[in-house]
C-alpha cells in the first residue's frame, strides 16, 4: 500500500501542476469571449469535479483507456476552472444560498440541493 500511496500522491501533484498550467492557457484563450459565451461553455462542461486519486486508480486498472479518460478529465477541469475564474472576475458567478455550490446564473433552484434561490 505505501507504493500505491506514493504513486497517487505523485499523480495528484502532477495533476495539480498540469491543471494550473492549462488553466492559465485557457484563461488567455477564453479571455476575449463574452460572459454569455463563457456561461455556455461552462454549461457544456457540466458540474462534474475532477478527483485525481480516483482517476489515477482508474489508470492503473484500465491501462491506456483509463489514461485517455484521465487526461480528458484533467483538461475539462482546467477549462472549467479557467471559465469560472473569468466569470468570477466579471462578477457573473452565482453560488447556492444553502449548500454553497456554484449554480447557473439565472437558476431558480439549486441543481445540487434542489432548494429555491428566491
Secondary structure, DSSP 4 states (H G I P E B T S, - for coil): -HHHHHHHHHHHHHHHHHHHHHHHHHHHHHTTS-HHHHHHHHHHH-S----HHHHHHHHHHHTHHHHHHHHHHHHHHHHHHHHHHHHHHTT--EE-TTT--EE-TT-SB-TTT--B--
